[in-house]
Amino acid sequence: MALQRIPKHKSVLTQEVLTYLDPKPGKTYIDVTFGSGGHTRAILEKEPTCKVIALDWDAQALETYGPEMQQEFGDRLQLVWGNFGLLYKIIKKEKITKIDGILADFGTSQVQILQRAGFSVYRDTPLDMRMSPSHQRITAADILNTSSEQKLCEIFWQLGEETRARSVVRVILQERIKKPITTTGQLVDIVESVLGGPAGRRIHPATKIFQALRMYVNKELDNIHAFLSSAVTVINKGGRLVCISFHSLEDRAVKQFFKEQEQMRVLTVLTPKGVVSSEQELHENASARSARLRAAEIA
């Protein structure tokens, strides 16, 4: 059965990625978050003799956008299905020996938010939230219906930074006794009953709760820590590591890791304060408003 064509995600900070990744002739780069292929395409077009290994654990993204790009770029593009948190294992399995730079965009694409079950506060879908169902068993609904009060409070407070987490959790506990919470619509109604509706707000009041659940289900922070540790060991000397974060916890993890590795003389930080989107990009792409890029060069 043919895959449904879905709209492309508009990549953020693309020019800044090219500046800091600085692709060179004949070199090999890994884009560990292929998505719709925007950054991968930019790298391949910027340097016509380099190669990009494009990784994603979202099989649908690879199957939807990969074949067309492979036809266009031939053997300069290699597609690999896998989680960047397992980068070291993937590199060994694929027998990749030469890496001159790595790009990681930790954001969730608009394609995933709009098309996947459980991601959007504006679509009533099953509370799934798994980035890669083939790799994962536990869904967001499982977490909501089986976790303790304390555990849910920790998830919403630590990962979502939701200040009224405990109030939301209390209603969740009351409602799940009546019937299991299995859809985004149910969760949105619960959050709105505590925090109010979306009218007059820049973001929906349930956004932080959804974000926290997604990050927990997909072990996003754990994957970032594992990825960073692997990345600095596999990039050639003089190669670059470029990371784009959309959440303060993600950015803090990258910033702290870079600082520690610089003190150990493993790398040199190229972006002490991080790089944010230009006013023009913010005007053209609202998704870029919370993006921050950090880059380092391997010593």
N, C-alpha and C positions, 0 to 999 in steps of 0.2 A: 504493500500500500504506500502510495506517495505521501511524503510528509507535507503537512500544511505549511504554506509559505507564511512566515511571520515577519513583522517589520523589524528592520535592523536597529540595533542599539547605536546611539551616537557616542563614539568614544570621546573621552575628555582628555584635555592637556596633551593633545597629539603632538603639537609642535615642540612642547617642552620635553616630551618623551624622546623625540628625535635629537634634541639638543643634548640631553644628558646621557642617553644611551650611546649616541655618536657612532652609528653603524659604519664600519670600515669595509673596503673592498675584500671580498673573499672570506670574510669572517662569518661565524655561526652564532646565532642568537636564539634564545628561547623566550617565547611569549607564553607564560604559564597560565594565562587566563584569556584564551582565544576569543570566546564570546561570539560576536558577529564578525570578527576578523578585522575590525577597524585599525587597531594598532599594528597588527601583523602586516596588513596591506601597506600602511604608511612606511614601515621599516623596509619592506621589499622594494617599494617604489623609490625610497630615498637613496638606497644603495643597490644598484641593479646587479651586483655580483655577489651579494651576501646571501646567506641561507637562514631561514627561520624555521625552528621546530616549534609548532603550535600545540600547546597542551590545554586540555579542558576536561573536567570530569562530568560535564554536561554533554552526554552523548548526542542529544538532539541538536545542540549548537554546532558540533562538529559535522554531523550528517546534513544539516541544513545549509551551512555556509562554507564548509570545507571543500566539497567537490568542485564547485565553480572556481574557487581560487586556485585549487591545484591544477585545473586545466589551464588557467592563466599563467601561473608561475612555474609549473612543472616541478622538477626535482629540487627547486630552490625552497619549496615548502613541504615540510613533513608534518603530518597530523598524528597526534598521539592522544589516546583517551586515558585520563588519569588525574588524580588529585595532586595538586602542587605540594600538599603536605607530605607526600611520599616521593618528592623529587629525586632523592638519592637512589631509591629503589628503581624508579622509572628509568633513570639515566643508565643504570647498570643493565636493566632488562633490554633496553633499546640499543645498548652498546654505543652510547654517545660518548665520544672521547674529547671533543673539542668544543668548548663553550666560551665565547668572547663577551657575552653580556646576557643579562636576564631582565625581563620586564614582568612585573606583577601588578595587576589592577584588581584590588580587593573588593571593588564595588559589585553590587548586584545589578545586572543589566535590566533595562526597561523591558526587554523581551521576556525575561524570567518573571518580572513583577506582573506583567500584563497577561502572560500566557500560562503560567504554572499554578497548580493548585496550592492555595494557601498563602500566597505571597502578597496579594493586594488587599488593602482594606476596602477597596471600592468594588470588588467582585465577590459574589457569594459562591465560594468553592469549598471543596473538602479541605480541612486543616492538615495539609500534608507538609509543605515547606522543605521537602528534601531536594537538594540540588541534584543528587544522583540516586534515584530510587534503587538502581542496580547495586550500589555500594552500601546503601543504608536501610535499616529495618525500622528504626524508631521515628514516628511522625510527631508533628506538633500536637496533634490531638492526643496521642499517647502521653505526652508530657503533661498536658493540661489536666487530663483525667486521672492520672495515677500519682503525680508528684505531691509531696507534702506541702503544707502551707509555707514552711520555712524555705523549702527548695524553690518554690515559685517566686517568693519574695526576692530571693537571692538572684534568680535569673532576671527578673524585671528591673531590679535596682542596679545590679552590677553591669549587665549587658545592655539594658535599655536606658539606664540612668533615669528611670521613671520615679519621681519623688513621691508619688501616691501609690506606689506598688502594693503596699499592704492592703489598702482599701479595695483595690481592684481584685486582689487575690481572695479576699473575704467573699466577694460576690461570686467569683468563680467557684469557690468551694460550695456555696449555697446552691448554685445553679446545676453543678454536675451531679448533685445528689438527686435532683429531679429527673434529669436525663443527661446522657453524655454530651459533651461539647465537641461537635464534629465538623462544624463549618465556620468559615470566616465571618459569616453573617451573625452567628450566635456570639462569637467573641467580640465583634464590633459593638453589638447591642449591649453586652455586659460592660465594656469599657465606657461607652457613651453614658450608661446609666450612672456611672461614678464620676467621670470627668467632663461630661457634657458633650454636645454635638460639635460638628466641624464648622458650623457657621461662623464666619468672621475670623477663622484661624488660617495661618499660612500652611500648616500641616495638620493632618487629621489627628485627633487626640489618641487614637489607637496605634499610631505609627511606631512609637517607642516600644510598645508591648509586642507588636509584630516583629520588629527588628530584633528584639531580645530573643524571642522564640526561634527565629530563623538562625541567628548566630549560635544558639545553643544546640539546635537540632543538627546543624552542619559542622559543629565543632570549629567554627571559623577562627577563633583566636588560637586554638591549639595548632591548627593547620599553618597559620602564619608563623608561629614560633618555630615549628618544625621546618618550614620552608626556608626561613632566614638562616637557620643553622646549616642547612645543606647548601644553600646557594653560595655562600662565601667560600666553601671548600671546593666547588667545582668550576668556578669562573677562573679563566686564565689571568695571570698577572697583567694589570693594566686594563682589564675588562671592567664593565660597569654593571651595577645592580640598581635598578630603578623600581621604586614601589609607589603606587598610588593608593591612598587610603581615603575613606569616606566617613569614618567614625573615629572619635577621639581615642578610643581604646586601641584601635588598629594603628593609628598614627603614633600613639605613645609607645607601642610595642616596637615599631620600626625605629623611631627616634632613639629609644633606649638601647636597642641592639646595636645600631650604628655607633652610638657613643662608646659603648663598651668595646666594640671591635676596633674602633679607632685608638682607644687607649692601649689596646694590645698590639697595635700597629699591623692589624690585618687588612685594614682599609683606610681610605681617606674620605671623609664626608665632603660632598660637593655642594650640599644645600643645607647649611647650618640652621636656617629658619624654615625650611620647607618652601615649596613653590605652589602658589594658588593660581586659579584661572584668571585670565584678563577680563576686563569689563566687557569687552566685545564677546568673548566666549560665554560669559554669564548671561548676556543678553540673548545669545543664540541657543544656549543649551542650559536649561534650569538644573539639569542633573549635575552640573559642574560646581554648584554653589558650595558644596562641602568637601570637594576634592582637594587633597594636598599631596604633592609629589616630593619624595625624598630620594636622593641618589648618592651613590658612593662608588669609588674606584678601588679595585682590589690592589693592595700594595705588593 
